[in-house]
């Protein structure tokens, strides 16, 4: 997975613009702005000046993507804890299965 985070993400009939790295003073690694159809992946996170690693930004993108899917298809009803666990699991599956190259290629 060379570049997991695209500039745009289509979910249902909506196109979300993905902005990263985005500066914020929020107590989070990312967020979805439903009214403006934006996914923000923050450069700094939970502690002041704690810079996000590439892995943290990719995990945050997956997390916010699940929120966007939940919003479009499920009326924003998944609890944050469920979104977090799904994001961790999906990120691990993507990393483990899509970075392996077949021998001889």
Secondary structure as the mmCIF struct_conf table of DSSP 4:
data_model
#
loop_
_struct_conf.conf_type_id
_struct_conf.id
_struct_conf.beg_label_comp_id
_struct_conf.beg_label_asym_id
_struct_conf.beg_label_seq_id
_struct_conf.end_label_comp_id
_struct_conf.end_label_asym_id
_struct_conf.end_label_seq_id
BEND BEND1 UNK A 7 UNK A 7
STRN STRN1 UNK A 8 UNK A 11
TURN_TY1_P TURN_TY1_P1 UNK A 12 UNK A 13
STRN STRN2 UNK A 14 UNK A 22
BEND BEND2 UNK A 26 UNK A 29
STRN STRN3 UNK A 30 UNK A 33
TURN_TY1_P TURN_TY1_P2 UNK A 34 UNK A 37
STRN STRN4 UNK A 38 UNK A 42
BEND BEND3 UNK A 43 UNK A 43
STRN STRN5 UNK A 44 UNK A 44
BEND BEND4 UNK A 46 UNK A 47
TURN_TY1_P TURN_TY1_P3 UNK A 48 UNK A 49
STRN STRN6 UNK A 51 UNK A 51
HELX_LH_PP_P HELX_LH_PP_P1 UNK A 52 UNK A 53
HELX_RH_AL_P HELX_RH_AL_P1 UNK A 54 UNK A 74
TURN_TY1_P TURN_TY1_P4 UNK A 75 UNK A 76
BEND BEND5 UNK A 78 UNK A 78
HELX_RH_AL_P HELX_RH_AL_P2 UNK A 80 UNK A 98
BEND BEND6 UNK A 99 UNK A 99
HELX_LH_PP_P HELX_LH_PP_P2 UNK A 100 UNK A 102
TURN_TY1_P TURN_TY1_P5 UNK A 103 UNK A 104
#
